[in-house]
Amino acid sequence: MKNPLDCAALNAAIEDVHRAGMPGLFAEVRDGDQVWRGAAGVADVVTGRPVTADMRHRVGSITKTFTAAAVLQQVESGRIGLDTPISRYLPKLVPGERGDAITVRMLINHTSGLAEYLPYAYPSLKAFPNLADTGPQSLEDHQFTRFEPTELIEMGVTAPAVGAPGGTPGVYSNTNYLLLVQLLEQVTGTTAERCITRNVIERAGLRHTELPDGPYVDGPHSQLYEAWFGMIDPPRDYSVYDMSWVGPSASLISTVSDLNRFYGMLLAGEIVSPSSLAQMQRTVPVISQEGKTIDYGLGLHPMEGPGRGTFWGHGGTVWGGGALAMIRADGKRQMSVAVNMQRWNRLDSSGRPQPHPIDDALAALYRVAMYG
């Protein structure tokens, strides 16, 4: 029987990403019972310590799938109504007519119209999405800042709206997920971290996944190099960072193996019910933080190759780190990839990110991993 995983092609593709300029990356690809794990490059550009495929990693907004699953579990138990206004639960955080118009579903699929709080929390990012007028200074300033989630939410709620509640395309906003975190705490009487850990992470049997309570990544991990569009040169390590700037909307630490296990169980109906999974896969158009229009469900988004079937999952970035985890709709083919540098594209004279060889090399790795 022919091995559906082309290990030689995967090894070559992951090396190509490193050669294109990524300091280090690692991945796991599954096809049924067959598993390929690979790594290329270094976890530390100073010491030359190599990356390995079992490293723990900050996976950014992949966390949103975990948070959305925890909310849907509460919907199943009758504690939360998916189409109930958020004012029913959190009247002080989203007051007035807006709170009456924004439903829980609109928060999960980014159609609330609430603005992203990050440009307000990080002064040097205030001009975002006009990248040429941003700078990385406040990333350094806030390395050990302990943000209060309600203060961040207030920044997003009081900022000019980016759309009408329920309107499409929606606009991707971390403000939505910080509100979902507060909602989980309100209805469960415990912290969102405990709720997600007990009901999602432990339910999935993930042994190397956690929502951190401090700025450090425990266990073997890579440094995380932030380039901020060429404005930090050489890129700076932000692997030690207080993650309260995103909390349980994007602070998860995991491994590529744990991510594949989680998405496999999610699509098998073992984390939320099949009807909840169907809700998660109902998509609307949403403008991503990169300014691209994507289809987005409830903490999941699809990727499709021409005539090659649909994959479901999520991507994520933090300062210096990134990850992407996708699973084919039939649950048989999976890919999780982690990289240790972010925002490597320098800006051209008009302020737009220029193409970089890493972009094409990563796209080629994804193709081989998902369809090869």
Salt bridges, closest charged atoms under 4 A:
ASP16 OD1 - ARG19 NH2 2.73
GLU28 OE1 - ARG30 NE 2.67
GLU28 OE2 - ARG37 NE 2.67
ASP31 OD2 - ARG333 NH1 2.75
ASP83 OD1 - ARG105 NE 2.79
GLU140 OE1 - ARG236 NE 2.58
GLU210 OE2 - ARG56 NH1 3.23
GLU226 OE1 - ARG343 NH2 2.86
ASP233 OD2 - ARG346 NH2 3.02
ASP242 OD2 - ARG146 NH1 3.02
ASP330 OD1 - ARG328 NE 3.01
